[in-house]
Amino acid sequence: MKNINAQINKVEVAALVTKRASMLQAKTAAVNLGDETLVLLKMMVALCGELKQESQQAIKELEELKKLIELTSD
């Protein structure tokens, strides 16, 4: 999560630089903003993948617990 917060800060700084850039530097600043945003998106995709796996595991464990509860309540 620390990496994602750092990347969000980079994107924010890149956005500020793009906003303040002169016309000559605007293209470079815009490319930099795009690059940093792409890195952030890739990090978020990886995080979503991890969350999906953890959610699937939690669902399996919950189903097992429900079965155990049913067996013990009979």
Biotite code that builds the C-alpha atoms (Angstrom):
import biotite.structure as struc

atoms = struc.array([
    struc.Atom([0.000, 0.000, 0.000], chain_id="A", res_id=1, res_name="MET", atom_name="CA", element="C"),
    struc.Atom([2.942, 2.302, 0.695], chain_id="A", res_id=2, res_name="LYS", atom_name="CA", element="C"),
    struc.Atom([4.053, 1.882, -2.940], chain_id="A", res_id=3, res_name="ASN", atom_name="CA", element="C"),
    struc.Atom([0.615, 2.839, -4.224], chain_id="A", res_id=4, res_name="ILE", atom_name="CA", element="C"),
    struc.Atom([0.514, 5.971, -2.057], chain_id="A", res_id=5, res_name="ASN", atom_name="CA", element="C"),
    struc.Atom([3.975, 6.939, -3.307], chain_id="A", res_id=6, res_name="ALA", atom_name="CA", element="C"),
    struc.Atom([2.865, 6.402, -6.898], chain_id="A", res_id=7, res_name="GLN", atom_name="CA", element="C"),
    struc.Atom([-0.264, 8.486, -6.354], chain_id="A", res_id=8, res_name="ILE", atom_name="CA", element="C"),
    struc.Atom([1.992, 11.278, -5.100], chain_id="A", res_id=9, res_name="ASN", atom_name="CA", element="C"),
    struc.Atom([4.156, 10.951, -8.223], chain_id="A", res_id=10, res_name="LYS", atom_name="CA", element="C"),
    struc.Atom([1.084, 11.230, -10.431], chain_id="A", res_id=11, res_name="VAL", atom_name="CA", element="C"),
    struc.Atom([-0.078, 14.296, -8.499], chain_id="A", res_id=12, res_name="GLU", atom_name="CA", element="C"),
    struc.Atom([3.337, 15.948, -8.881], chain_id="A", res_id=13, res_name="VAL", atom_name="CA", element="C"),
    struc.Atom([3.460, 15.056, -12.568], chain_id="A", res_id=14, res_name="ALA", atom_name="CA", element="C"),
    struc.Atom([-0.006, 16.589, -12.990], chain_id="A", res_id=15, res_name="ALA", atom_name="CA", element="C"),
    struc.Atom([1.134, 19.794, -11.277], chain_id="A", res_id=16, res_name="LEU", atom_name="CA", element="C"),
    struc.Atom([4.253, 19.962, -13.439], chain_id="A", res_id=17, res_name="VAL", atom_name="CA", element="C"),
    struc.Atom([2.134, 19.462, -16.552], chain_id="A", res_id=18, res_name="THR", atom_name="CA", element="C"),
    struc.Atom([-0.212, 22.227, -15.457], chain_id="A", res_id=19, res_name="LYS", atom_name="CA", element="C"),
    struc.Atom([2.645, 24.656, -14.842], chain_id="A", res_id=20, res_name="ARG", atom_name="CA", element="C"),
    struc.Atom([4.823, 23.680, -17.800], chain_id="A", res_id=21, res_name="ALA", atom_name="CA", element="C"),
    struc.Atom([5.585, 26.150, -20.550], chain_id="A", res_id=22, res_name="SER", atom_name="CA", element="C"),
    struc.Atom([4.442, 25.338, -24.059], chain_id="A", res_id=23, res_name="MET", atom_name="CA", element="C"),
    struc.Atom([7.895, 23.970, -24.927], chain_id="A", res_id=24, res_name="LEU", atom_name="CA", element="C"),
    struc.Atom([7.934, 21.636, -21.957], chain_id="A", res_id=25, res_name="GLN", atom_name="CA", element="C"),
    struc.Atom([4.258, 20.691, -22.042], chain_id="A", res_id=26, res_name="ALA", atom_name="CA", element="C"),
    struc.Atom([4.723, 17.689, -24.317], chain_id="A", res_id=27, res_name="LYS", atom_name="CA", element="C"),
    struc.Atom([7.450, 16.196, -22.104], chain_id="A", res_id=28, res_name="THR", atom_name="CA", element="C"),
    struc.Atom([5.445, 16.875, -18.964], chain_id="A", res_id=29, res_name="ALA", atom_name="CA", element="C"),
    struc.Atom([2.343, 15.276, -20.492], chain_id="A", res_id=30, res_name="ALA", atom_name="CA", element="C"),
    struc.Atom([4.311, 12.173, -21.481], chain_id="A", res_id=31, res_name="VAL", atom_name="CA", element="C"),
    struc.Atom([5.718, 11.969, -17.945], chain_id="A", res_id=32, res_name="ASN", atom_name="CA", element="C"),
    struc.Atom([2.204, 12.282, -16.485], chain_id="A", res_id=33, res_name="LEU", atom_name="CA", element="C"),
    struc.Atom([1.015, 9.496, -18.774], chain_id="A", res_id=34, res_name="GLY", atom_name="CA", element="C"),
    struc.Atom([3.937, 7.262, -17.805], chain_id="A", res_id=35, res_name="ASP", atom_name="CA", element="C"),
    struc.Atom([3.398, 7.770, -14.079], chain_id="A", res_id=36, res_name="GLU", atom_name="CA", element="C"),
    struc.Atom([-0.335, 7.200, -14.449], chain_id="A", res_id=37, res_name="THR", atom_name="CA", element="C"),
    struc.Atom([0.313, 3.971, -16.345], chain_id="A", res_id=38, res_name="LEU", atom_name="CA", element="C"),
    struc.Atom([2.588, 2.749, -13.538], chain_id="A", res_id=39, res_name="VAL", atom_name="CA", element="C"),
    struc.Atom([-0.143, 3.574, -11.013], chain_id="A", res_id=40, res_name="LEU", atom_name="CA", element="C"),
    struc.Atom([-2.751, 1.702, -13.055], chain_id="A", res_id=41, res_name="LEU", atom_name="CA", element="C"),
    struc.Atom([-0.511, -1.359, -13.262], chain_id="A", res_id=42, res_name="LYS", atom_name="CA", element="C"),
    struc.Atom([-0.019, -1.272, -9.495], chain_id="A", res_id=43, res_name="MET", atom_name="CA", element="C"),
    struc.Atom([-3.769, -1.021, -8.967], chain_id="A", res_id=44, res_name="MET", atom_name="CA", element="C"),
    struc.Atom([-4.397, -3.952, -11.334], chain_id="A", res_id=45, res_name="VAL", atom_name="CA", element="C"),
    struc.Atom([-1.904, -6.056, -9.382], chain_id="A", res_id=46, res_name="ALA", atom_name="CA", element="C"),
    struc.Atom([-3.566, -5.058, -6.112], chain_id="A", res_id=47, res_name="LEU", atom_name="CA", element="C"),
    struc.Atom([-6.999, -5.950, -7.490], chain_id="A", res_id=48, res_name="CYS", atom_name="CA", element="C"),
    struc.Atom([-5.657, -9.360, -8.498], chain_id="A", res_id=49, res_name="GLY", atom_name="CA", element="C"),
    struc.Atom([-4.364, -9.942, -4.976], chain_id="A", res_id=50, res_name="GLU", atom_name="CA", element="C"),
    struc.Atom([-7.676, -8.824, -3.486], chain_id="A", res_id=51, res_name="LEU", atom_name="CA", element="C"),
    struc.Atom([-9.570, -11.160, -5.802], chain_id="A", res_id=52, res_name="LYS", atom_name="CA", element="C"),
    struc.Atom([-7.455, -14.125, -4.696], chain_id="A", res_id=53, res_name="GLN", atom_name="CA", element="C"),
    struc.Atom([-7.862, -13.217, -1.030], chain_id="A", res_id=54, res_name="GLU", atom_name="CA", element="C"),
    struc.Atom([-11.623, -12.804, -1.472], chain_id="A", res_id=55, res_name="SER", atom_name="CA", element="C"),
    struc.Atom([-11.912, -16.193, -3.159], chain_id="A", res_id=56, res_name="GLN", atom_name="CA", element="C"),
    struc.Atom([-9.954, -17.780, -0.320], chain_id="A", res_id=57, res_name="GLN", atom_name="CA", element="C"),
    struc.Atom([-12.150, -16.076, 2.276], chain_id="A", res_id=58, res_name="ALA", atom_name="CA", element="C"),
    struc.Atom([-15.287, -17.327, 0.503], chain_id="A", res_id=59, res_name="ILE", atom_name="CA", element="C"),
    struc.Atom([-13.955, -20.891, 0.547], chain_id="A", res_id=60, res_name="LYS", atom_name="CA", element="C"),
    struc.Atom([-13.114, -20.645, 4.233], chain_id="A", res_id=61, res_name="GLU", atom_name="CA", element="C"),
    struc.Atom([-16.558, -19.204, 5.006], chain_id="A", res_id=62, res_name="LEU", atom_name="CA", element="C"),
    struc.Atom([-18.239, -22.063, 3.152], chain_id="A", res_id=63, res_name="GLU", atom_name="CA", element="C"),
    struc.Atom([-16.174, -24.569, 5.161], chain_id="A", res_id=64, res_name="GLU", atom_name="CA", element="C"),
    struc.Atom([-17.169, -22.834, 8.408], chain_id="A", res_id=65, res_name="LEU", atom_name="CA", element="C"),
    struc.Atom([-20.845, -22.930, 7.421], chain_id="A", res_id=66, res_name="LYS", atom_name="CA", element="C"),
    struc.Atom([-20.574, -26.670, 6.791], chain_id="A", res_id=67, res_name="LYS", atom_name="CA", element="C"),
    struc.Atom([-18.938, -27.186, 10.183], chain_id="A", res_id=68, res_name="LEU", atom_name="CA", element="C"),
    struc.Atom([-21.648, -25.160, 11.896], chain_id="A", res_id=69, res_name="ILE", atom_name="CA", element="C"),
    struc.Atom([-24.350, -27.199, 10.167], chain_id="A", res_id=70, res_name="GLU", atom_name="CA", element="C"),
    struc.Atom([-22.671, -30.453, 11.248], chain_id="A", res_id=71, res_name="LEU", atom_name="CA", element="C"),
    struc.Atom([-22.323, -29.372, 14.864], chain_id="A", res_id=72, res_name="THR", atom_name="CA", element="C"),
    struc.Atom([-25.813, -27.906, 15.146], chain_id="A", res_id=73, res_name="SER", atom_name="CA", element="C"),
    struc.Atom([-27.531, -31.164, 14.123], chain_id="A", res_id=74, res_name="ASP", atom_name="CA", element="C"),
])
